[in-house]
Amino acid sequence: MTDTGQTLAPQNYDILITAGQINRSHPEQSTLTLKLRAPVPVGSGEMAEVIQEDPSELKPGDSIDVRPGDTVTWIIQDPDISSILIMDDNKNRNVFESNPAPVFGSRNWMGVIDRTINGRKEETYAICWSQHGITYCYDPKITVNP
């Protein structure tokens, strides 16, 4: 809700998974390059690529700010990443209505932010990915600001 009492329309957020950086001697330090496209209002028919051609890179420790009811889609762009798995870290309240799931017919994943969240919530979640037959995990953050 805005300061004027208007309810904001849910938005779509695209997180591009553009590259996996593997640290073979310390696999726990492996990371993903994640880029965030500008959010697009749900049902607008707009293409995110048109609104923001150069997505901003998310650095380790950065959080994606979303609102209740927003949709988050993880889009795999790195051809070396064969699959991903997105999991709740069980440390904080799960901010998703249900766990993110694969998008039918693709390698991408999608989740909807819980519409009942009424206060600021932050969650660290895990993205595990397979690259060249080895599985690695990375823990980005998502923050809900109603």
Secondary structure as UniProt FT lines:
FT   TURN            3..4
FT   STRAND          11..21
FT   HELIX           27..29
FT   STRAND          31..36
FT   STRAND          40..41
FT   TURN            42..43
FT   HELIX           48..51
FT   STRAND          56..58
FT   TURN            60..61
FT   STRAND          63..66
FT   TURN            68..69
FT   STRAND          71..76
FT   TURN            79..80
FT   STRAND          81..88
FT   STRAND          101..102
FT   TURN            104..105
FT   STRAND          109..113
FT   TURN            115..116
FT   STRAND          121..131
FT   TURN            132..133
FT   STRAND          134..138
FT   STRAND          141..144
//
